[in-house]
Amino acid sequence: MRATFKYFDSLEKVVRVENSSSVYLKFSSLEEIKKIMKQHLVAPFYIGSKKLNLCLVNKLPLDLNGKSRIVLVTIYNEKIKVNVFTFYHLF
């Protein structure tokens, strides 16, 4: 991951989440983050043959915290109506 983003000077930290394909990159410059996101829209970043999915977060993700009773659900490419009843039936 560091090699992919080596040309960005404000990269401070790379955090890989165990048992997951998620990686969090910490940058010191918001301007550089905006530049990276714009560049990714025009010419996406790849590692090997896999295209990276980038998203901007501004606080520590829950999966980097200790154990808790909170469940974080992220829905990508929503194909059904999602509401409280949907979660009730799923869980």
N, C-alpha and C positions, 0 to 999 in steps of 0.2 A: 504494500500500500504506500509506503514511504517513497518508493521508486516512482510510482505513478504521479505523485504530487510533489516531487523533489524540487521543482522549479518555483514553488510558492514559498516565499521566505517566512511567512508568518505561521507555518505549520508548527505547532508546539508539541502535540501529543497524538499518538495513535493508540486507541483502545480497542482490542478485539474481544468480543463477547464470546465466552466459551460455549460450546455446543450450539453455535448459531453461525449464520453467515453475515452477521451484522458487525460493522466496524465503525467506530466513532472517531472523527478527526477534530481536534481542537485547534483553532486558528486564533491568533491574537488580533487580526485585522478584519473588521467587518467588510471593508472595501474589497479586500482580497477574496473573501467568501462570495460576495456578489459577482466578482469577476469570474470566479470558478463556476458558479451556477450558470452565468450567461454563456461561458465557453462550452459547458456541457450540453446546452441546448443546441448549439451549432455543430459541435464535434464531440460527441459523447466519449467519456472515458471508458476504457476497457482494461480488464486484467485477463490476459490470455484471450480467449474468445468470448468471455462473459462481459456484457455491458453492465456498468455500475448503475445502480439506482441511487440518486442523490436526493437528500432532503435536508432542509435547514431546521435545526432544533436550537433553542436558546436556553435550555436548562438540562440538568443531568437526567438522562433517560432512566426509567424505573428499573430496567434490567441491569443497571450498573450499581444499584443499591443492594443492601442486604435483603435477607428474606423478609417477606411481609405477607399479609393476607389480601393485598390489593392485586387485582388482575388488570393488566393493561391489554386492551384489544385494539388493534389497528386494522382497519378495513381498507384494502386496496381494490380498485376496480369494482366498486359496488354494483352488484347485479340484482339485488333484491332490496325491498324497502327495509331499512334498519330502524328499529325503535326499541322501546323497553320490552315489548312482547317478543321480539326476535331474540333478544338476549336471554329472556326467560326460557324460551324453548331450547336454545342452544346449550344453556348451562343448567 
